[in-house]
Amino acid sequence: MEAPDDAVALDSTIVQAEVGPPETPDVFLAGVTKTLNASTDMDADLASILSDHLLTVTPHANAVANAKAAIVALAVKRAAPAEVQTDG
């Protein structure tokens, strides 16, 4: 089947210029981290845990377990009642 005469062939240099160079994983993950930290809707402590443990190019072998432990520790800290100060 032949292309119609009015079909336009895509020039790969034009497509590349519009899309830009491909992102490296480091650049992509840094962008995700920056977006999370800049968002007012995102919990700053949770964003920090995600970027420290999961949003890395070469995550630790126990990255998910470490992130889970950090999230649980954050939840415990936040769930603890505030200390009541009494006047002596």
PyMOL Python script that loads the backbone (N, CA, C, O; Angstrom):
from pymol import cmd

cmd.read_pdbstr("""\
ATOM      1  N   MET A   1       0.849  -1.168   0.000  1.00  0.00           N
ATOM      2  CA  MET A   1       0.000   0.000   0.000  1.00  0.00           C
ATOM      3  C   MET A   1       0.893   1.229   0.000  1.00  0.00           C
ATOM      4  O   MET A   1       1.779   1.355   0.846  1.00  0.00           O
ATOM      5  N   GLU A   2       0.670   2.117  -0.926  1.00  0.00           N
ATOM      6  CA  GLU A   2       1.475   3.324  -1.050  1.00  0.00           C
ATOM      7  C   GLU A   2       0.817   4.468  -0.298  1.00  0.00           C
ATOM      8  O   GLU A   2      -0.405   4.528  -0.156  1.00  0.00           O
ATOM      9  N   ALA A   3       1.672   5.387   0.185  1.00  0.00           N
ATOM     10  CA  ALA A   3       1.158   6.572   0.859  1.00  0.00           C
ATOM     11  C   ALA A   3       0.526   7.500  -0.163  1.00  0.00           C
ATOM     12  O   ALA A   3       1.008   7.585  -1.293  1.00  0.00           O
ATOM     13  N   PRO A   4      -0.525   8.187   0.200  1.00  0.00           N
ATOM     14  CA  PRO A   4      -1.125   9.135  -0.733  1.00  0.00           C
ATOM     15  C   PRO A   4      -0.125  10.240  -1.080  1.00  0.00           C
ATOM     16  O   PRO A   4       0.811  10.513  -0.328  1.00  0.00           O
ATOM     17  N   ASP A   5      -0.346  10.865  -2.234  1.00  0.00           N
ATOM     18  CA  ASP A   5       0.576  11.896  -2.696  1.00  0.00           C
ATOM     19  C   ASP A   5       0.662  13.081  -1.738  1.00  0.00           C
ATOM     20  O   ASP A   5       1.704  13.730  -1.657  1.00  0.00           O
ATOM     21  N   ASP A   6      -0.404  13.368  -1.020  1.00  0.00           N
ATOM     22  CA  ASP A   6      -0.394  14.530  -0.133  1.00  0.00           C
ATOM     23  C   ASP A   6       0.082  14.184   1.285  1.00  0.00           C
ATOM     24  O   ASP A   6       0.041  15.036   2.173  1.00  0.00           O
ATOM     25  N   ALA A   7       0.524  12.962   1.500  1.00  0.00           N
ATOM     26  CA  ALA A   7       1.027  12.571   2.821  1.00  0.00           C
ATOM     27  C   ALA A   7       2.360  13.268   3.079  1.00  0.00           C
ATOM     28  O   ALA A   7       3.167  13.441   2.166  1.00  0.00           O
ATOM     29  N   VAL A   8       2.576  13.658   4.309  1.00  0.00           N
ATOM     30  CA  VAL A   8       3.803  14.358   4.688  1.00  0.00           C
ATOM     31  C   VAL A   8       4.674  13.394   5.473  1.00  0.00           C
ATOM     32  O   VAL A   8       4.235  12.802   6.459  1.00  0.00           O
ATOM     33  N   ALA A   9       5.898  13.245   5.032  1.00  0.00           N
ATOM     34  CA  ALA A   9       6.849  12.408   5.757  1.00  0.00           C
ATOM     35  C   ALA A   9       7.431  13.233   6.893  1.00  0.00           C
ATOM     36  O   ALA A   9       7.805  14.390   6.704  1.00  0.00           O
ATOM     37  N   LEU A  10       7.504  12.630   8.074  1.00  0.00           N
ATOM     38  CA  LEU A  10       8.067  13.335   9.224  1.00  0.00           C
ATOM     39  C   LEU A  10       9.582  13.338   9.133  1.00  0.00           C
ATOM     40  O   LEU A  10      10.211  12.303   8.914  1.00  0.00           O
ATOM     41  N   ASP A  11      10.143  14.496   9.300  1.00  0.00           N
ATOM     42  CA  ASP A  11      11.589  14.633   9.330  1.00  0.00           C
ATOM     43  C   ASP A  11      12.020  14.459  10.786  1.00  0.00           C
ATOM     44  O   ASP A  11      11.568  15.198  11.661  1.00  0.00           O
ATOM     45  N   SER A  12      12.879  13.498  11.045  1.00  0.00           N
ATOM     46  CA  SER A  12      13.261  13.199  12.426  1.00  0.00           C
ATOM     47  C   SER A  12      13.949  14.375  13.097  1.00  0.00           C
ATOM     48  O   SER A  12      13.869  14.492  14.320  1.00  0.00           O
ATOM     49  N   THR A  13      14.619  15.247  12.365  1.00  0.00           N
ATOM     50  CA  THR A  13      15.271  16.404  12.987  1.00  0.00           C
ATOM     51  C   THR A  13      14.231  17.400  13.473  1.00  0.00           C
ATOM     52  O   THR A  13      14.435  18.048  14.500  1.00  0.00           O
ATOM     53  N   ILE A  14      13.125  17.536  12.758  1.00  0.00           N
ATOM     54  CA  ILE A  14      12.064  18.440  13.203  1.00  0.00           C
ATOM     55  C   ILE A  14      11.403  17.874  14.444  1.00  0.00           C
ATOM     56  O   ILE A  14      11.164  18.605  15.405  1.00  0.00           O
ATOM     57  N   VAL A  15      11.108  16.599  14.438  1.00  0.00           N
ATOM     58  CA  VAL A  15      10.482  15.967  15.605  1.00  0.00           C
ATOM     59  C   VAL A  15      11.403  16.075  16.810  1.00  0.00           C
ATOM     60  O   VAL A  15      10.941  16.396  17.904  1.00  0.00           O
ATOM     61  N   GLN A  16      12.692  15.815  16.637  1.00  0.00           N
ATOM     62  CA  GLN A  16      13.644  15.886  17.743  1.00  0.00           C
ATOM     63  C   GLN A  16      13.732  17.305  18.281  1.00  0.00           C
ATOM     64  O   GLN A  16      13.830  17.498  19.493  1.00  0.00           O
ATOM     65  N   ALA A  17      13.698  18.301  17.402  1.00  0.00           N
ATOM     66  CA  ALA A  17      13.782  19.689  17.845  1.00  0.00           C
ATOM     67  C   ALA A  17      12.568  20.075  18.680  1.00  0.00           C
ATOM     68  O   ALA A  17      12.698  20.841  19.635  1.00  0.00           O
ATOM     69  N   GLU A  18      11.397  19.561  18.338  1.00  0.00           N
ATOM     70  CA  GLU A  18      10.191  19.882  19.094  1.00  0.00           C
ATOM     71  C   GLU A  18      10.151  19.147  20.423  1.00  0.00           C
ATOM     72  O   GLU A  18       9.694  19.706  21.421  1.00  0.00           O
ATOM     73  N   VAL A  19      10.609  17.932  20.456  1.00  0.00           N
ATOM     74  CA  VAL A  19      10.559  17.124  21.667  1.00  0.00           C
ATOM     75  C   VAL A  19      11.725  17.449  22.583  1.00  0.00           C
ATOM     76  O   VAL A  19      11.565  17.465  23.804  1.00  0.00           O
ATOM     77  N   GLY A  20      12.878  17.704  22.023  1.00  0.00           N
ATOM     78  CA  GLY A  20      14.074  17.966  22.800  1.00  0.00           C
ATOM     79  C   GLY A  20      14.841  16.683  23.023  1.00  0.00           C
ATOM     80  O   GLY A  20      14.373  15.594  22.691  1.00  0.00           O
ATOM     81  N   PRO A  21      16.022  16.826  23.587  1.00  0.00           N
ATOM     82  CA  PRO A  21      16.832  15.627  23.820  1.00  0.00           C
ATOM     83  C   PRO A  21      16.205  14.752  24.895  1.00  0.00           C
ATOM     84  O   PRO A  21      15.504  15.250  25.777  1.00  0.00           O
ATOM     85  N   PRO A  22      16.451  13.471  24.823  1.00  0.00           N
ATOM     86  CA  PRO A  22      15.864  12.583  25.837  1.00  0.00           C
ATOM     87  C   PRO A  22      16.434  12.873  27.215  1.00  0.00           C
ATOM     88  O   PRO A  22      17.614  13.198  27.354  1.00  0.00           O
ATOM     89  N   GLU A  23      15.591  12.752  28.234  1.00  0.00           N
ATOM     90  CA  GLU A  23      16.020  12.973  29.614  1.00  0.00           C
ATOM     91  C   GLU A  23      16.762  11.754  30.133  1.00  0.00           C
ATOM     92  O   GLU A  23      16.449  10.616  29.782  1.00  0.00           O
ATOM     93  N   THR A  24      17.731  12.012  30.959  1.00  0.00           N
ATOM     94  CA  THR A  24      18.392  10.916  31.649  1.00  0.00           C
ATOM     95  C   THR A  24      17.563  10.596  32.883  1.00  0.00           C
ATOM     96  O   THR A  24      16.788  11.439  33.334  1.00  0.00           O
ATOM     97  N   PRO A  25      17.705   9.404  33.436  1.00  0.00           N
ATOM     98  CA  PRO A  25      16.961   9.081  34.660  1.00  0.00           C
ATOM     99  C   PRO A  25      17.261  10.059  35.800  1.00  0.00           C
ATOM    100  O   PRO A  25      16.361  10.419  36.559  1.00  0.00           O
ATOM    101  N   ASP A  26      18.521  10.490  35.920  1.00  0.00           N
ATOM    102  CA  ASP A  26      18.864  11.456  36.975  1.00  0.00           C
ATOM    103  C   ASP A  26      18.071  12.748  36.832  1.00  0.00           C
ATOM    104  O   ASP A  26      17.531  13.269  37.809  1.00  0.00           O
ATOM    105  N   VAL A  27      18.006  13.256  35.610  1.00  0.00           N
ATOM    106  CA  VAL A  27      17.302  14.511  35.352  1.00  0.00           C
ATOM    107  C   VAL A  27      15.811  14.339  35.613  1.00  0.00           C
ATOM    108  O   VAL A  27      15.180  15.198  36.230  1.00  0.00           O
ATOM    109  N   PHE A  28      15.252  13.235  35.146  1.00  0.00           N
ATOM    110  CA  PHE A  28      13.826  12.986  35.349  1.00  0.00           C
ATOM    111  C   PHE A  28      13.475  12.905  36.833  1.00  0.00           C
ATOM    112  O   PHE A  28      12.531  13.553  37.285  1.00  0.00           O
ATOM    113  N   LEU A  29      14.233  12.111  37.590  1.00  0.00           N
ATOM    114  CA  LEU A  29      13.949  11.942  39.011  1.00  0.00           C
ATOM    115  C   LEU A  29      14.190  13.226  39.787  1.00  0.00           C
ATOM    116  O   LEU A  29      13.465  13.509  40.741  1.00  0.00           O
ATOM    117  N   ALA A  30      15.187  14.006  39.404  1.00  0.00           N
ATOM    118  CA  ALA A  30      15.418  15.306  40.047  1.00  0.00           C
ATOM    119  C   ALA A  30      14.234  16.233  39.790  1.00  0.00           C
ATOM    120  O   ALA A  30      13.834  16.993  40.672  1.00  0.00           O
ATOM    121  N   GLY A  31      13.678  16.172  38.589  1.00  0.00           N
ATOM    122  CA  GLY A  31      12.500  16.974  38.267  1.00  0.00           C
ATOM    123  C   GLY A  31      11.280  16.561  39.080  1.00  0.00           C
ATOM    124  O   GLY A  31      10.520  17.412  39.543  1.00  0.00           O
ATOM    125  N   VAL A  32      11.093  15.258  39.252  1.00  0.00           N
ATOM    126  CA  VAL A  32       9.976  14.770  40.068  1.00  0.00           C
ATOM    127  C   VAL A  32      10.144  15.236  41.513  1.00  0.00           C
ATOM    128  O   VAL A  32       9.186  15.697  42.134  1.00  0.00           O
ATOM    129  N   THR A  33      11.347  15.119  42.042  1.00  0.00           N
ATOM    130  CA  THR A  33      11.627  15.550  43.415  1.00  0.00           C
ATOM    131  C   THR A  33      11.379  17.042  43.562  1.00  0.00           C
ATOM    132  O   THR A  33      10.759  17.475  44.533  1.00  0.00           O
ATOM    133  N   LYS A  34      11.854  17.831  42.610  1.00  0.00           N
ATOM    134  CA  LYS A  34      11.670  19.280  42.660  1.00  0.00           C
ATOM    135  C   LYS A  34      10.187  19.639  42.620  1.00  0.00           C
ATOM    136  O   LYS A  34       9.738  20.526  43.347  1.00  0.00           O
ATOM    137  N   THR A  35       9.434  18.954  41.777  1.00  0.00           N
ATOM    138  CA  THR A  35       7.997  19.205  41.670  1.00  0.00           C
ATOM    139  C   THR A  35       7.278  18.852  42.970  1.00  0.00           C
ATOM    140  O   THR A  35       6.406  19.595  43.422  1.00  0.00           O
ATOM    141  N   LEU A  36       7.641  17.724  43.566  1.00  0.00           N
ATOM    142  CA  LEU A  36       7.023  17.333  44.836  1.00  0.00           C
ATOM    143  C   LEU A  36       7.321  18.354  45.926  1.00  0.00           C
ATOM    144  O   LEU A  36       6.428  18.747  46.677  1.00  0.00           O
ATOM    145  N   ASN A  37       8.574  18.782  46.011  1.00  0.00           N
ATOM    146  CA  ASN A  37       8.964  19.730  47.051  1.00  0.00           C
ATOM    147  C   ASN A  37       8.350  21.106  46.839  1.00  0.00           C
ATOM    148  O   ASN A  37       8.105  21.824  47.809  1.00  0.00           O
ATOM    149  N   ALA A  38       8.098  21.483  45.600  1.00  0.00           N
ATOM    150  CA  ALA A  38       7.531  22.790  45.299  1.00  0.00           C
ATOM    151  C   ALA A  38       6.017  22.825  45.470  1.00  0.00           C
ATOM    152  O   ALA A  38       5.431  23.902  45.583  1.00  0.00           O
ATOM    153  N   SER A  39       5.388  21.671  45.489  1.00  0.00           N
ATOM    154  CA  SER A  39       3.936  21.612  45.568  1.00  0.00           C
ATOM    155  C   SER A  39       3.451  21.966  46.970  1.00  0.00           C
ATOM    156  O   SER A  39       3.954  21.446  47.966  1.00  0.00           O
ATOM    157  N   THR A  40       2.479  22.847  47.028  1.00  0.00           N
ATOM    158  CA  THR A  40       1.891  23.198  48.320  1.00  0.00           C
ATOM    159  C   THR A  40       0.915  22.129  48.799  1.00  0.00           C
ATOM    160  O   THR A  40       0.532  22.111  49.968  1.00  0.00           O
ATOM    161  N   ASP A  41       0.513  21.238  47.891  1.00  0.00           N
ATOM    162  CA  ASP A  41      -0.411  20.166  48.246  1.00  0.00           C
ATOM    163  C   ASP A  41       0.306  18.924  48.766  1.00  0.00           C
ATOM    164  O   ASP A  41      -0.342  17.988  49.234  1.00  0.00           O
ATOM    165  N   MET A  42       1.618  18.905  48.690  1.00  0.00           N
ATOM    166  CA  MET A  42       2.398  17.724  49.079  1.00  0.00           C
ATOM    167  C   MET A  42       2.965  17.912  50.473  1.00  0.00           C
ATOM    168  O   MET A  42       3.467  18.985  50.809  1.00  0.00           O
ATOM    169  N   ASP A  43       2.884  16.876  51.277  1.00  0.00           N
ATOM    170  CA  ASP A  43       3.477  16.882  52.601  1.00  0.00           C
ATOM    171  C   ASP A  43       5.002  16.897  52.449  1.00  0.00           C
ATOM    172  O   ASP A  43       5.572  16.011  51.814  1.00  0.00           O
ATOM    173  N   ALA A  44       5.653  17.895  53.027  1.00  0.00           N
ATOM    174  CA  ALA A  44       7.103  18.073  52.861  1.00  0.00           C
ATOM    175  C   ALA A  44       7.888  16.897  53.425  1.00  0.00           C
ATOM    176  O   ALA A  44       8.865  16.463  52.815  1.00  0.00           O
ATOM    177  N   ASP A  45       7.482  16.374  54.572  1.00  0.00           N
ATOM    178  CA  ASP A  45       8.194  15.241  55.168  1.00  0.00           C
ATOM    179  C   ASP A  45       8.047  13.984  54.312  1.00  0.00           C
ATOM    180  O   ASP A  45       9.007  13.233  54.134  1.00  0.00           O
ATOM    181  N   LEU A  46       6.864  13.760  53.792  1.00  0.00           N
ATOM    182  CA  LEU A  46       6.640  12.600  52.927  1.00  0.00           C
ATOM    183  C   LEU A  46       7.414  12.743  51.613  1.00  0.00           C
ATOM    184  O   LEU A  46       7.980  11.767  51.121  1.00  0.00           O
ATOM    185  N   ALA A  47       7.440  13.940  51.050  1.00  0.00           N
ATOM    186  CA  ALA A  47       8.212  14.182  49.825  1.00  0.00           C
ATOM    187  C   ALA A  47       9.690  13.906  50.074  1.00  0.00           C
ATOM    188  O   ALA A  47      10.373  13.354  49.212  1.00  0.00           O
ATOM    189  N   SER A  48      10.177  14.281  51.232  1.00  0.00           N
ATOM    190  CA  SER A  48      11.577  14.026  51.573  1.00  0.00           C
ATOM    191  C   SER A  48      11.862  12.535  51.664  1.00  0.00           C
ATOM    192  O   SER A  48      12.892  12.065  51.182  1.00  0.00           O
ATOM    193  N   ILE A  49      10.953  11.794  52.280  1.00  0.00           N
ATOM    194  CA  ILE A  49      11.114  10.338  52.387  1.00  0.00           C
ATOM    195  C   ILE A  49      11.123   9.705  50.998  1.00  0.00           C
ATOM    196  O   ILE A  49      11.964   8.854  50.706  1.00  0.00           O
ATOM    197  N   LEU A  50      10.200  10.116  50.151  1.00  0.00           N
ATOM    198  CA  LEU A  50      10.137   9.560  48.795  1.00  0.00           C
ATOM    199  C   LEU A  50      11.405   9.856  48.014  1.00  0.00           C
ATOM    200  O   LEU A  50      11.951   8.972  47.352  1.00  0.00           O
ATOM    201  N   SER A  51      11.878  11.094  48.085  1.00  0.00           N
ATOM    202  CA  SER A  51      13.076  11.442  47.322  1.00  0.00           C
ATOM    203  C   SER A  51      14.324  10.791  47.887  1.00  0.00           C
ATOM    204  O   SER A  51      15.233  10.446  47.131  1.00  0.00           O
ATOM    205  N   ASP A  52      14.388  10.616  49.197  1.00  0.00           N
ATOM    206  CA  ASP A  52      15.561   9.986  49.811  1.00  0.00           C
ATOM    207  C   ASP A  52      15.631   8.488  49.535  1.00  0.00           C
ATOM    208  O   ASP A  52      16.714   7.950  49.303  1.00  0.00           O
ATOM    209  N   HIS A  53      14.488   7.815  49.559  1.00  0.00           N
ATOM    210  CA  HIS A  53      14.496   6.360  49.484  1.00  0.00           C
ATOM    211  C   HIS A  53      14.116   5.780  48.114  1.00  0.00           C
ATOM    212  O   HIS A  53      14.676   4.767  47.695  1.00  0.00           O
ATOM    213  N   LEU A  54      13.171   6.414  47.421  1.00  0.00           N
ATOM    214  CA  LEU A  54      12.627   5.785  46.220  1.00  0.00           C
ATOM    215  C   LEU A  54      12.959   6.502  44.919  1.00  0.00           C
ATOM    216  O   LEU A  54      13.109   5.848  43.887  1.00  0.00           O
ATOM    217  N   LEU A  55      13.077   7.794  44.935  1.00  0.00           N
ATOM    218  CA  LEU A  55      13.296   8.545  43.705  1.00  0.00           C
ATOM    219  C   LEU A  55      14.787   8.713  43.429  1.00  0.00           C
ATOM    220  O   LEU A  55      15.286   9.831  43.301  1.00  0.00           O
ATOM    221  N   THR A  56      15.476   7.605  43.340  1.00  0.00           N
ATOM    222  CA  THR A  56      16.900   7.608  43.035  1.00  0.00           C
ATOM    223  C   THR A  56      17.150   6.641  41.890  1.00  0.00           C
ATOM    224  O   THR A  56      16.405   5.681  41.695  1.00  0.00           O
ATOM    225  N   VAL A  57      18.193   6.904  41.150  1.00  0.00           N
ATOM    226  CA  VAL A  57      18.501   6.051  39.999  1.00  0.00           C
ATOM    227  C   VAL A  57      18.907   4.659  40.452  1.00  0.00           C
ATOM    228  O   VAL A  57      18.515   3.665  39.842  1.00  0.00           O
ATOM    229  N   THR A  58      19.680   4.585  41.506  1.00  0.00           N
ATOM    230  CA  THR A  58      20.112   3.288  42.029  1.00  0.00           C
ATOM    231  C   THR A  58      19.665   3.179  43.486  1.00  0.00           C
ATOM    232  O   THR A  58      20.457   3.405  44.401  1.00  0.00           O
ATOM    233  N   PRO A  59      18.407   2.835  43.696  1.00  0.00           N
ATOM    234  CA  PRO A  59      17.906   2.744  45.065  1.00  0.00           C
ATOM    235  C   PRO A  59      18.572   1.601  45.825  1.00  0.00           C
ATOM    236  O   PRO A  59      19.043   0.629  45.235  1.00  0.00           O
ATOM    237  N   HIS A  60      18.598   1.742  47.133  1.00  0.00           N
ATOM    238  CA  HIS A  60      19.135   0.716  48.015  1.00  0.00           C
ATOM    239  C   HIS A  60      18.325  -0.563  47.826  1.00  0.00           C
ATOM    240  O   HIS A  60      17.157  -0.512  47.444  1.00  0.00           O
ATOM    241  N   ALA A  61      18.935  -1.682  48.090  1.00  0.00           N
ATOM    242  CA  ALA A  61      18.246  -2.978  47.927  1.00  0.00           C
ATOM    243  C   ALA A  61      16.987  -3.058  48.787  1.00  0.00           C
ATOM    244  O   ALA A  61      16.019  -3.722  48.416  1.00  0.00           O
ATOM    245  N   ASN A  62      17.001  -2.390  49.920  1.00  0.00           N
ATOM    246  CA  ASN A  62      15.843  -2.399  50.828  1.00  0.00           C
ATOM    247  C   ASN A  62      15.101  -1.067  50.779  1.00  0.00           C
ATOM    248  O   ASN A  62      14.561  -0.626  51.793  1.00  0.00           O
ATOM    249  N   ALA A  63      15.068  -0.428  49.626  1.00  0.00           N
ATOM    250  CA  ALA A  63      14.496   0.917  49.510  1.00  0.00           C
ATOM    251  C   ALA A  63      13.039   0.975  49.953  1.00  0.00           C
ATOM    252  O   ALA A  63      12.643   1.901  50.662  1.00  0.00           O
ATOM    253  N   VAL A  64      12.250   0.008  49.547  1.00  0.00           N
ATOM    254  CA  VAL A  64      10.826   0.028  49.900  1.00  0.00           C
ATOM    255  C   VAL A  64      10.647  -0.181  51.407  1.00  0.00           C
ATOM    256  O   VAL A  64       9.847   0.508  52.040  1.00  0.00           O
ATOM    257  N   ALA A  65      11.384  -1.120  51.973  1.00  0.00           N
ATOM    258  CA  ALA A  65      11.297  -1.366  53.418  1.00  0.00           C
ATOM    259  C   ALA A  65      11.777  -0.146  54.198  1.00  0.00           C
ATOM    260  O   ALA A  65      11.191   0.211  55.220  1.00  0.00           O
ATOM    261  N   ASN A  66      12.844   0.496  53.717  1.00  0.00           N
ATOM    262  CA  ASN A  66      13.360   1.690  54.393  1.00  0.00           C
ATOM    263  C   ASN A  66      12.365   2.844  54.300  1.00  0.00           C
ATOM    264  O   ASN A  66      12.169   3.573  55.273  1.00  0.00           O
ATOM    265  N   ALA A  67      11.744   3.010  53.153  1.00  0.00           N
ATOM    266  CA  ALA A  67      10.742   4.061  52.993  1.00  0.00           C
ATOM    267  C   ALA A  67       9.534   3.776  53.887  1.00  0.00           C
ATOM    268  O   ALA A  67       8.989   4.687  54.511  1.00  0.00           O
ATOM    269  N   LYS A  68       9.125   2.529  53.945  1.00  0.00           N
ATOM    270  CA  LYS A  68       7.993   2.158  54.801  1.00  0.00           C
ATOM    271  C   LYS A  68       8.323   2.450  56.259  1.00  0.00           C
ATOM    272  O   LYS A  68       7.485   2.995  56.978  1.00  0.00           O
ATOM    273  N   ALA A  69       9.508   2.105  56.704  1.00  0.00           N
ATOM    274  CA  ALA A  69       9.911   2.356  58.087  1.00  0.00           C
ATOM    275  C   ALA A  69       9.925   3.854  58.384  1.00  0.00           C
ATOM    276  O   ALA A  69       9.498   4.279  59.458  1.00  0.00           O
ATOM    277  N   ALA A  70      10.411   4.651  57.440  1.00  0.00           N
ATOM    278  CA  ALA A  70      10.444   6.099  57.633  1.00  0.00           C
ATOM    279  C   ALA A  70       9.033   6.680  57.683  1.00  0.00           C
ATOM    280  O   ALA A  70       8.766   7.593  58.464  1.00  0.00           O
ATOM    281  N   ILE A  71       8.132   6.158  56.857  1.00  0.00           N
ATOM    282  CA  ILE A  71       6.741   6.633  56.865  1.00  0.00           C
ATOM    283  C   ILE A  71       6.049   6.242  58.166  1.00  0.00           C
ATOM    284  O   ILE A  71       5.307   7.041  58.737  1.00  0.00           O
ATOM    285  N   VAL A  72       6.285   5.023  58.636  1.00  0.00           N
ATOM    286  CA  VAL A  72       5.695   4.585  59.905  1.00  0.00           C
ATOM    287  C   VAL A  72       6.240   5.438  61.052  1.00  0.00           C
ATOM    288  O   VAL A  72       5.479   5.843  61.930  1.00  0.00           O
ATOM    289  N   ALA A  73       7.541   5.715  61.055  1.00  0.00           N
ATOM    290  CA  ALA A  73       8.130   6.552  62.104  1.00  0.00           C
ATOM    291  C   ALA A  73       7.526   7.956  62.080  1.00  0.00           C
ATOM    292  O   ALA A  73       7.259   8.536  63.133  1.00  0.00           O
ATOM    293  N   LEU A  74       7.312   8.497  60.896  1.00  0.00           N
ATOM    294  CA  LEU A  74       6.683   9.807  60.767  1.00  0.00           C
ATOM    295  C   LEU A  74       5.256   9.773  61.301  1.00  0.00           C
ATOM    296  O   LEU A  74       4.831  10.698  61.993  1.00  0.00           O
ATOM    297  N   ALA A  75       4.518   8.719  60.987  1.00  0.00           N
ATOM    298  CA  ALA A  75       3.141   8.585  61.468  1.00  0.00           C
ATOM    299  C   ALA A  75       3.090   8.469  62.981  1.00  0.00           C
ATOM    300  O   ALA A  75       2.228   9.070  63.623  1.00  0.00           O
ATOM    301  N   VAL A  76       4.011   7.696  63.558  1.00  0.00           N
ATOM    302  CA  VAL A  76       4.052   7.541  65.020  1.00  0.00           C
ATOM    303  C   VAL A  76       4.364   8.884  65.668  1.00  0.00           C
ATOM    304  O   VAL A  76       3.743   9.261  66.661  1.00  0.00           O
ATOM    305  N   LYS A  77       5.324   9.599  65.103  1.00  0.00           N
ATOM    306  CA  LYS A  77       5.704  10.910  65.641  1.00  0.00           C
ATOM    307  C   LYS A  77       4.522  11.874  65.598  1.00  0.00           C
ATOM    308  O   LYS A  77       4.287  12.624  66.546  1.00  0.00           O
ATOM    309  N   ARG A  78       3.791  11.849  64.508  1.00  0.00           N
ATOM    310  CA  ARG A  78       2.655  12.765  64.373  1.00  0.00           C
ATOM    311  C   ARG A  78       1.459  12.353  65.218  1.00  0.00           C
ATOM    312  O   ARG A  78       0.652  13.196  65.611  1.00  0.00           O
ATOM    313  N   ALA A  79       1.344  11.072  65.494  1.00  0.00           N
ATOM    314  CA  ALA A  79       0.218  10.587  66.281  1.00  0.00           C
ATOM    315  C   ALA A  79       0.427  10.763  67.778  1.00  0.00           C
ATOM    316  O   ALA A  79      -0.531  10.737  68.551  1.00  0.00           O
ATOM    317  N   ALA A  80       1.673  10.941  68.184  1.00  0.00           N
ATOM    318  CA  ALA A  80       1.959  11.098  69.605  1.00  0.00           C
ATOM    319  C   ALA A  80       1.367  12.401  70.108  1.00  0.00           C
ATOM    320  O   ALA A  80       1.453  13.433  69.442  1.00  0.00           O
ATOM    321  N   PRO A  81       0.762  12.347  71.291  1.00  0.00           N
ATOM    322  CA  PRO A  81       0.184  13.576  71.836  1.00  0.00           C
ATOM    323  C   PRO A  81       1.297  14.573  72.176  1.00  0.00           C
ATOM    324  O   PRO A  81       2.395  14.200  72.588  1.00  0.00           O
ATOM    325  N   ALA A  82       0.978  15.816  71.995  1.00  0.00           N
ATOM    326  CA  ALA A  82       1.942  16.872  72.318  1.00  0.00           C
ATOM    327  C   ALA A  82       2.155  16.892  73.828  1.00  0.00           C
ATOM    328  O   ALA A  82       1.222  16.687  74.605  1.00  0.00           O
ATOM    329  N   GLU A  83       3.387  17.139  74.225  1.00  0.00           N
ATOM    330  CA  GLU A  83       3.681  17.201  75.661  1.00  0.00           C
ATOM    331  C   GLU A  83       3.024  18.426  76.262  1.00  0.00           C
ATOM    332  O   GLU A  83       3.085  19.526  75.713  1.00  0.00           O
ATOM    333  N   VAL A  84       2.402  18.208  77.387  1.00  0.00           N
ATOM    334  CA  VAL A  84       1.735  19.298  78.066  1.00  0.00           C
ATOM    335  C   VAL A  84       2.715  19.906  79.059  1.00  0.00           C
ATOM    336  O   VAL A  84       3.255  19.210  79.918  1.00  0.00           O
ATOM    337  N   GLN A  85       2.937  21.201  78.934  1.00  0.00           N
ATOM    338  CA  GLN A  85       3.844  21.863  79.856  1.00  0.00           C
ATOM    339  C   GLN A  85       3.033  22.337  81.063  1.00  0.00           C
ATOM    340  O   GLN A  85       1.986  22.971  80.926  1.00  0.00           O
ATOM    341  N   THR A  86       3.545  22.013  82.229  1.00  0.00           N
ATOM    342  CA  THR A  86       2.877  22.449  83.447  1.00  0.00           C
ATOM    343  C   THR A  86       3.778  23.444  84.163  1.00  0.00           C
ATOM    344  O   THR A  86       5.003  23.319  84.163  1.00  0.00           O
ATOM    345  N   ASP A  87       3.156  24.403  84.755  1.00  0.00           N
ATOM    346  CA  ASP A  87       3.921  25.386  85.531  1.00  0.00           C
ATOM    347  C   ASP A  87       4.234  24.765  86.874  1.00  0.00           C
ATOM    348  O   ASP A  87       3.340  24.458  87.663  1.00  0.00           O
ATOM    349  N   GLY A  88       5.529  24.586  87.119  1.00  0.00           N
ATOM    350  CA  GLY A  88       6.079  23.912  88.216  1.00  0.00           C
ATOM    351  C   GLY A  88       5.651  24.078  89.543  1.00  0.00           C
ATOM    352  O   GLY A  88       6.191  23.444  90.450  1.00  0.00           O
TER     353      GLY A  88
END
""", "prot")
cmd.dss("prot")
cmd.show_as("cartoon", "prot")
cmd.util.cbc("prot")
cmd.orient("prot")
